[in-house]
């Protein structure tokens, strides 16, 4: 301390929660296993129907232990900053040590969960990126209406599958990625070339 770290993230908006980032303290993979510090709004002028975007999250802990979180929406460069001080509402040293021990005990479970989350996120981000690409003006000269309709159909099937298989395991998700590689990627290759 002091320390600063930034990371660029692809995010999916949750219409129920709006465009915001929840900030947690803890060592676990699932947010629910950690301590919620607060929320930072994502400053955005994106259309409400757009479901994903790119942000840069910067976490800066100063010499006094105050966490400053800056969320920048990459397409507009607009940002929001929130401060989280080390006050009585935060975890005690004992609570933090317990969380670290719990994280060590649950390491294998968390690693497996992280692999599943990564696969789900990759499928979701690919699907939304494809949808956004197909809605763009530059695609009209590269794809027929029939190809566009077929791609939209496949992508919507993938998103519907994700919604109906929220508990899909690693093997099921890898199988879905193989299906995407066989059905969607060849069509996209033709469109992009």
C-alpha positions as CSV (number, residue, x, y, z in Angstrom):
1,X,0.0,0.0,0.0
2,X,-0.3,2.3,-1.8
3,X,-1.1,0.3,-4.9
4,X,-3.0,0.7,-8.1
5,X,-4.4,-1.8,-10.7
6,X,-6.5,-1.4,-13.8
7,X,-8.3,-4.0,-15.9
8,X,-10.3,-3.7,-19.1
9,X,-13.5,-5.8,-18.9
10,X,-16.3,-6.8,-21.3
11,X,-19.5,-6.4,-19.3
12,X,-23.1,-7.4,-19.8
13,X,-25.8,-5.1,-18.5
14,X,-28.4,-6.5,-16.2
15,X,-31.6,-4.6,-17.0
16,X,-32.8,-5.1,-13.4
17,X,-29.7,-3.5,-11.8
18,X,-29.0,-1.0,-14.6
19,X,-25.5,-0.1,-15.7
20,X,-23.4,-0.4,-12.6
21,X,-20.4,-2.3,-11.1
22,X,-20.7,-3.9,-7.7
23,X,-17.4,-3.7,-5.7
24,X,-16.6,-6.6,-3.3
25,X,-14.0,-7.3,-0.8
26,X,-12.8,-10.9,-0.6
27,X,-10.9,-13.8,-2.1
28,X,-13.7,-16.0,-3.5
29,X,-14.9,-16.4,-7.1
30,X,-18.6,-15.9,-6.4
31,X,-19.6,-12.4,-5.4
32,X,-22.1,-13.8,-2.9
33,X,-19.2,-15.4,-1.0
34,X,-17.6,-11.9,-0.5
35,X,-18.4,-8.7,1.2
36,X,-20.2,-6.0,-0.8
37,X,-18.5,-2.6,-0.3
38,X,-20.8,-0.6,-2.6
39,X,-21.8,0.2,-6.2
40,X,-20.3,2.4,-8.9
41,X,-22.5,3.5,-11.8
42,X,-21.2,3.0,-15.3
43,X,-21.4,6.4,-17.0
44,X,-22.9,5.6,-20.4
45,X,-24.8,7.1,-23.3
46,X,-25.3,3.7,-24.9
47,X,-28.7,2.9,-26.1
48,X,-30.8,1.0,-23.5
49,X,-31.2,-2.0,-25.8
50,X,-27.4,-2.6,-26.0
51,X,-26.7,-5.4,-23.6
52,X,-22.9,-5.3,-23.4
53,X,-20.0,-2.9,-23.4
54,X,-16.3,-2.4,-22.5
55,X,-15.2,-0.7,-19.3
56,X,-11.9,0.0,-17.6
57,X,-11.9,-0.5,-13.9
58,X,-9.1,1.1,-11.9
59,X,-8.6,0.2,-8.2
60,X,-6.4,2.6,-6.3
61,X,-5.6,2.0,-2.6
62,X,-3.9,5.0,-1.0
63,X,-1.5,5.2,2.0
64,X,-4.5,5.6,4.3
65,X,-6.2,2.4,3.1
66,X,-8.9,4.3,1.2
67,X,-10.0,2.4,-2.0
68,X,-10.7,4.7,-5.0
69,X,-12.6,2.9,-7.8
70,X,-12.8,4.6,-11.2
71,X,-15.0,3.0,-13.9
72,X,-14.5,4.3,-17.4
73,X,-16.9,3.4,-20.2
74,X,-14.4,2.9,-23.1
75,X,-16.6,4.0,-26.1
76,X,-17.3,7.5,-24.6
77,X,-14.4,7.9,-22.1
78,X,-16.9,9.0,-19.5
79,X,-16.1,7.9,-16.0
80,X,-17.4,7.7,-12.4
81,X,-15.3,7.5,-9.2
82,X,-16.3,6.2,-5.8
83,X,-14.3,6.1,-2.6
84,X,-14.5,3.3,0.0
85,X,-12.9,4.1,3.4
86,X,-11.8,1.6,6.0
87,X,-14.7,2.4,8.4
88,X,-16.7,0.4,10.9
89,X,-19.0,-1.0,8.2
90,X,-16.1,-2.9,6.7
91,X,-14.7,-6.3,7.7
92,X,-12.6,-6.7,10.8
93,X,-9.1,-8.3,10.7
94,X,-10.6,-11.5,12.1
95,X,-13.3,-11.5,9.4
96,X,-10.7,-11.0,6.7
97,X,-8.5,-13.8,8.0
98,X,-11.5,-16.1,8.1
99,X,-12.4,-15.2,4.5
100,X,-8.8,-16.0,3.4
101,X,-8.9,-19.4,5.2
102,X,-12.3,-20.1,3.6
103,X,-10.9,-19.2,0.2
104,X,-7.9,-21.6,0.7
105,X,-10.3,-24.4,1.7
106,X,-12.5,-23.8,-1.3
107,X,-9.7,-23.3,-3.9
108,X,-10.5,-26.3,-6.1
109,X,-14.2,-25.6,-6.1
110,X,-13.5,-21.9,-6.9
111,X,-11.1,-22.9,-9.7
112,X,-13.8,-25.2,-11.3
113,X,-16.4,-22.4,-11.0
114,X,-14.0,-19.9,-12.5
115,X,-13.6,-22.2,-15.6
116,X,-17.3,-22.5,-16.0
117,X,-17.9,-18.8,-15.6
118,X,-15.1,-18.1,-18.2
119,X,-16.7,-20.5,-20.7
120,X,-20.2,-18.9,-20.1
121,X,-18.8,-15.4,-20.5
122,X,-16.9,-16.3,-23.7
123,X,-20.1,-17.7,-25.3
124,X,-22.2,-14.8,-24.2
125,X,-19.7,-12.1,-25.3
126,X,-19.2,-13.8,-28.6
127,X,-22.9,-14.0,-29.1
128,X,-23.5,-10.3,-28.3
129,X,-20.6,-9.2,-30.3
130,X,-22.0,-11.1,-33.3
131,X,-25.4,-9.6,-32.8
132,X,-23.9,-6.1,-32.6
133,X,-21.8,-6.8,-35.8
134,X,-24.9,-8.0,-37.6
135,X,-26.8,-4.8,-36.7
136,X,-24.1,-2.6,-38.0
137,X,-24.3,-0.7,-41.3
138,X,-21.1,-2.1,-42.8
139,X,-22.5,-5.7,-42.7
140,X,-25.1,-5.0,-45.4
141,X,-22.6,-5.1,-48.2
142,X,-21.0,-8.3,-46.9
143,X,-24.0,-10.5,-46.2
144,X,-27.2,-11.5,-47.8
145,X,-30.5,-11.2,-45.9
146,X,-30.7,-15.0,-45.8
147,X,-27.2,-15.3,-44.3
148,X,-28.0,-12.6,-41.8
149,X,-31.3,-14.3,-40.8
150,X,-29.5,-17.6,-40.4
151,X,-26.7,-16.1,-38.2
152,X,-29.2,-14.2,-36.1
153,X,-31.2,-17.4,-35.6
154,X,-28.1,-19.4,-34.5
155,X,-27.0,-16.7,-32.1
156,X,-30.4,-16.3,-30.6
157,X,-30.6,-20.1,-30.1
158,X,-27.2,-20.0,-28.3
159,X,-28.4,-17.2,-26.0
160,X,-31.7,-19.0,-25.3
161,X,-29.7,-22.1,-24.5
162,X,-27.6,-20.2,-22.0
163,X,-30.7,-18.8,-20.4
164,X,-32.3,-22.2,-20.0
165,X,-29.1,-23.9,-18.9
166,X,-27.8,-21.7,-16.1
167,X,-26.3,-24.7,-14.3
168,X,-24.5,-26.1,-17.3
169,X,-21.2,-27.7,-16.4
170,X,-17.9,-27.4,-18.1
171,X,-18.4,-30.3,-20.4
172,X,-21.8,-28.9,-21.6
173,X,-20.4,-25.5,-22.2
174,X,-17.4,-26.8,-24.1
175,X,-19.9,-28.8,-26.3
176,X,-21.8,-25.6,-27.0
177,X,-18.6,-23.9,-28.0
178,X,-17.9,-26.8,-30.4
179,X,-21.4,-26.3,-31.8
180,X,-20.7,-22.6,-32.3
181,X,-17.5,-23.4,-34.1
182,X,-19.3,-25.8,-36.5
183,X,-22.4,-23.7,-37.1
184,X,-21.7,-20.0,-36.6
185,X,-18.0,-19.5,-37.3
186,X,-18.0,-20.8,-40.9
187,X,-20.9,-18.4,-41.7
188,X,-19.1,-15.5,-40.1
189,X,-15.9,-16.3,-41.9
190,X,-17.8,-16.0,-45.2
191,X,-19.2,-12.7,-44.1
192,X,-16.0,-11.2,-42.8
193,X,-14.0,-12.2,-45.9
